[in-house]
Amino acid sequence: MKKLLLLTISAILLILCTTSCAEITTQKATLPDASEATSAHIEPETEHIFKKSNFKTDKNGFLTYSDKLVYSLKGIDVSSYSGDIDWKKVAESGFDFAMIRLGGRGYGESGALYTDEKAFLNIDGAKKNGIKVGGYFFSQATTEEEAFGEAEYALEIVGDEKLDLPIAYDFEHIEDDEARTDSVKNKDIRKFSKAFSKVITQKGYESMIYGEDEDFYDIYNESVAPKWIAEYDNTPEINESVKIWQYSKDAEIDGISGSVNLNIMFKERQ
């Protein structure tokens, strides 16, 4: 009886293993040739393979992406340094979204919080011209408590205004000058980003992490999402989960005097 039972269990395990192995083999066979694609994730829903050949430039020289599953929206990110913006002209140039600096913390010893002096004008101007709006906050936090405070301050700036897109945490090292964050470690920045995101999401907004591509190797866990990655090239070499790609920092567009950062946002087709 025991022998018969053991034989029966062995047969069942063999069948399960055979089925699982067949499924894995089928999945691997459907993957595209890695030599003609670069891997990235569309967050939060699916993984997607970006083919470099599907990145195009439109008649105005702005980058786009399209395939059977995914398309892109054109966007910019701006702050008070962008001056007075003619949002009607920006919209007429075909831009779909804007990430607007809400405020930040000074990198001096006092670390005073500030509101971007153009934040309200930019949010209002973009929305009135049919441009979807998200925000970002420039962090110079040195403790988790300060990161919590930065998120709360960002939400105070937004107030009752409804944003369409996430609020991003933007921690940057200050180059060529002394800063209060010079001694902050990468592990601390990870804690600060989580503290900021926790407050943002608790208030019903989606949070996002902004950084250069190497930041998501050196500072943040690669699995953190969604990501807004700065990588300046004609085609991305990204292989992390990404929602927005900032691909240029010196573009010129109608409605903004001086240079502006260009972005594309990846969206799933419905």
C-alpha positions as CSV (number, residue, x, y, z in Angstrom):
1,M,0.0,0.0,0.0
2,K,2.8,2.4,0.9
3,K,4.7,1.5,-2.3
4,L,1.6,2.2,-4.4
5,L,1.1,5.6,-2.6
6,L,4.7,6.6,-3.3
7,L,4.4,5.7,-6.9
8,T,1.3,7.8,-7.3
9,I,2.9,10.9,-5.7
10,S,5.9,10.5,-7.9
11,A,3.7,10.3,-11.0
12,I,1.9,13.5,-10.0
13,L,5.1,15.4,-9.4
14,L,6.5,14.3,-12.8
15,I,3.3,15.6,-14.5
16,L,3.5,19.0,-12.7
17,C,7.2,19.4,-13.5
18,T,6.6,18.6,-17.2
19,T,3.8,21.1,-17.5
20,S,5.7,23.9,-15.7
21,C,8.8,23.3,-17.9
22,A,6.7,23.4,-21.0
23,E,5.2,26.7,-19.9
24,I,8.6,28.3,-19.3
25,T,9.9,27.1,-22.6
26,T,6.9,28.7,-24.4
27,Q,7.4,32.0,-22.6
28,K,11.0,32.2,-23.5
29,A,10.3,31.5,-27.1
30,T,8.0,34.5,-27.4
31,L,10.6,37.1,-26.3
32,P,11.9,39.3,-29.1
33,D,15.5,39.4,-30.2
34,A,17.5,41.3,-27.6
35,S,19.8,42.7,-30.2
36,E,17.1,44.9,-31.6
37,A,15.4,46.0,-28.4
38,T,16.0,47.7,-25.1
39,S,14.1,46.5,-22.0
40,A,12.1,48.8,-19.7
41,H,8.9,48.7,-17.7
42,I,5.7,50.7,-18.0
43,E,4.5,51.3,-14.5
44,P,2.5,50.3,-12.8
45,E,0.8,47.8,-15.0
46,T,3.1,45.9,-17.4
47,E,6.5,45.1,-18.6
48,H,7.3,46.2,-22.1
49,I,10.1,45.9,-24.6
50,F,11.0,49.2,-26.3
51,K,12.3,48.8,-29.8
52,K,14.7,51.5,-30.7
53,S,13.4,51.6,-34.3
54,N,10.0,52.8,-32.9
55,F,11.5,56.0,-31.4
56,K,10.8,58.7,-34.0
57,T,11.0,62.5,-34.2
58,D,8.0,64.5,-35.3
59,K,8.0,67.4,-37.8
60,N,9.1,69.8,-35.0
61,G,12.0,67.5,-34.0
62,F,10.4,66.2,-30.7
63,L,10.8,62.6,-29.8
64,T,7.8,60.2,-29.9
65,Y,7.3,56.4,-29.4
66,S,4.6,54.1,-30.7
67,D,4.0,50.4,-31.1
68,K,1.0,48.1,-30.8
69,L,0.8,48.3,-27.0
70,V,2.4,51.6,-26.0
71,Y,2.4,55.2,-27.2
72,S,4.0,58.4,-25.8
73,L,2.9,61.8,-24.7
74,K,5.1,64.9,-25.2
75,G,6.0,67.0,-22.2
76,I,8.2,69.6,-20.5
77,D,9.3,70.4,-17.0
78,V,9.6,74.0,-15.9
79,S,10.3,76.2,-12.9
80,S,10.6,79.9,-12.2
81,Y,13.9,79.8,-14.1
82,S,11.8,79.3,-17.3
83,G,10.4,82.8,-16.9
84,D,6.9,83.9,-18.1
85,I,5.5,81.1,-20.2
86,D,2.9,81.5,-23.0
87,W,1.1,78.2,-22.3
88,K,-1.2,78.7,-25.3
89,K,1.9,78.5,-27.6
90,V,3.2,75.5,-25.7
91,A,-0.1,73.7,-26.3
92,E,-0.1,74.7,-29.9
93,S,3.3,73.1,-30.3
94,G,1.7,69.8,-29.4
95,F,2.8,69.3,-25.8
96,D,0.5,67.1,-23.7
97,F,1.8,67.4,-20.2
98,A,4.1,69.5,-17.9
99,M,5.9,68.7,-14.7
100,I,6.0,71.9,-12.7
101,R,8.3,72.7,-9.8
102,L,6.2,73.3,-6.7
103,G,9.0,74.4,-4.5
104,G,12.0,73.2,-2.7
105,R,14.5,73.4,0.2
106,G,17.5,75.7,0.1
107,Y,20.9,73.9,0.1
108,G,22.3,76.4,2.6
109,E,22.8,75.8,6.3
110,S,19.3,76.9,7.2
111,G,17.6,74.7,4.7
112,A,14.6,77.0,4.4
113,L,11.6,75.7,2.5
114,Y,10.3,77.9,-0.4
115,T,7.5,78.0,-2.9
116,D,8.4,78.3,-6.6
117,E,7.3,81.9,-7.4
118,K,5.8,80.7,-10.8
119,A,4.2,77.5,-9.5
120,F,0.6,78.8,-9.3
121,L,0.8,80.7,-12.7
122,N,2.3,77.6,-14.4
123,I,-0.3,75.2,-13.0
124,D,-3.2,77.5,-13.9
125,G,-1.8,78.4,-17.4
126,A,-1.1,74.8,-18.3
127,K,-4.5,73.5,-17.2
128,K,-6.4,76.3,-18.9
129,N,-4.7,75.3,-22.2
130,G,-5.5,71.6,-21.9
131,I,-2.1,70.4,-20.7
132,K,-2.0,67.7,-18.0
133,V,0.0,68.8,-14.9
134,G,2.2,67.0,-12.4
135,G,4.6,68.5,-9.9
136,Y,8.0,68.0,-8.4
137,F,9.8,69.2,-5.2
138,F,13.5,69.9,-5.0
139,S,14.7,68.2,-1.8
140,Q,17.7,69.0,0.3
141,A,16.5,66.9,3.3
142,T,19.1,65.7,5.9
143,T,16.6,63.7,8.0
144,E,13.4,61.6,7.5
145,E,11.5,64.3,9.4
146,E,12.6,66.9,7.0
147,A,11.5,64.7,4.0
148,F,8.1,64.3,5.7
149,G,8.0,68.1,6.0
150,E,8.9,68.6,2.4
151,A,6.0,66.4,1.2
152,E,3.6,68.2,3.5
153,Y,4.8,71.6,2.2
154,A,4.4,70.4,-1.4
155,L,0.8,69.4,-0.7
156,E,0.2,72.8,1.0
157,I,1.3,74.5,-2.2
158,V,-1.0,72.3,-4.3
159,G,-3.9,73.0,-1.9
160,D,-7.3,72.3,-3.5
161,E,-5.8,72.3,-7.0
162,K,-6.2,68.9,-8.7
163,L,-3.1,67.6,-10.4
164,D,-3.4,65.1,-13.2
165,L,0.0,63.5,-12.8
166,P,2.3,62.4,-9.9
167,I,4.3,64.6,-7.5
168,A,7.9,63.7,-7.8
169,Y,10.7,63.7,-5.3
170,D,13.8,65.4,-6.7
171,F,16.9,65.0,-4.6
172,E,20.0,66.4,-6.2
173,H,23.7,66.8,-5.1
174,I,24.9,70.3,-5.3
175,E,28.1,70.5,-7.4
176,D,30.8,73.2,-7.1
177,D,29.5,74.6,-3.8
178,E,29.1,73.6,-0.2
179,A,25.7,72.2,0.7
180,R,23.9,71.0,3.9
181,T,23.5,67.6,2.2
182,D,27.2,67.0,1.4
183,S,27.5,64.3,4.2
184,V,24.1,62.6,3.4
185,K,24.6,59.0,2.4
186,N,22.8,57.1,-0.4
187,K,21.0,54.9,2.1
188,D,19.7,58.1,3.8
189,I,18.4,59.4,0.5
190,R,16.5,56.2,-0.1
191,K,14.9,56.6,3.4
192,F,14.0,60.3,2.6
193,S,12.4,59.3,-0.8
194,K,10.2,56.7,1.0
195,A,9.2,59.2,3.7
196,F,8.2,61.8,1.0
197,S,6.3,59.2,-1.1
198,K,4.4,57.9,2.0
199,V,3.0,61.4,2.7
200,I,2.1,62.0,-0.9
201,T,0.3,58.7,-1.5
202,Q,-1.6,59.0,1.8
203,K,-3.1,62.2,0.5
204,G,-4.3,60.4,-2.7
205,Y,-1.6,61.5,-5.1
206,E,0.8,59.2,-7.0
207,S,4.4,59.7,-6.0
208,M,7.4,59.5,-8.3
209,I,11.2,59.5,-8.0
210,Y,13.2,61.8,-10.3
211,G,16.9,61.2,-11.0
212,E,19.5,60.6,-13.5
213,D,19.8,57.0,-14.9
214,E,22.8,56.2,-12.7
215,D,20.9,57.3,-9.6
216,F,18.7,54.3,-9.9
217,Y,21.8,52.1,-9.6
218,D,23.8,54.1,-7.1
219,I,21.1,55.5,-4.8
220,Y,17.7,54.0,-5.3
221,N,16.6,50.4,-5.5
222,E,16.0,49.6,-9.2
223,S,12.6,48.2,-8.4
224,V,11.3,51.6,-7.1
225,A,8.5,52.9,-9.3
226,P,7.3,54.9,-11.0
227,K,10.5,56.5,-12.2
228,W,11.2,59.8,-14.0
229,I,14.6,59.3,-15.5
230,A,17.0,61.9,-16.9
231,E,19.1,60.4,-19.7
232,Y,20.1,62.7,-22.6
233,D,20.3,60.7,-25.8
234,N,18.4,60.1,-29.0
235,T,17.3,56.6,-27.8
236,P,17.2,55.4,-24.3
237,E,19.6,52.8,-22.8
238,I,17.3,52.5,-19.8
239,N,16.4,49.0,-18.5
240,E,14.5,50.0,-15.3
241,S,10.8,50.6,-14.8
242,V,10.2,54.1,-16.1
243,K,7.1,56.3,-16.6
244,I,8.7,59.5,-17.8
245,W,12.0,59.9,-19.7
246,Q,13.6,63.4,-19.7
247,Y,15.7,63.2,-22.9
248,S,16.9,66.8,-23.4
249,K,17.8,69.7,-21.3
250,D,18.5,72.4,-23.9
251,A,15.6,72.5,-26.3
252,E,13.9,75.6,-27.6
253,I,10.1,75.8,-28.0
254,D,7.5,78.4,-28.8
255,G,6.2,80.1,-25.7
256,I,9.3,79.8,-23.5
257,S,12.4,82.0,-23.8
258,G,15.6,80.1,-23.3
259,S,16.2,76.4,-23.0
260,V,13.7,73.9,-21.6
261,N,13.8,70.2,-20.6
262,L,11.9,67.8,-22.9
263,N,10.2,64.6,-21.7
264,I,8.1,61.8,-23.0
265,M,5.6,59.8,-20.9
266,F,4.9,56.2,-21.8
267,K,1.2,55.2,-21.8
268,E,-0.5,51.8,-22.4
269,R,-3.1,51.6,-25.2
270,Q,-6.6,50.8,-23.9
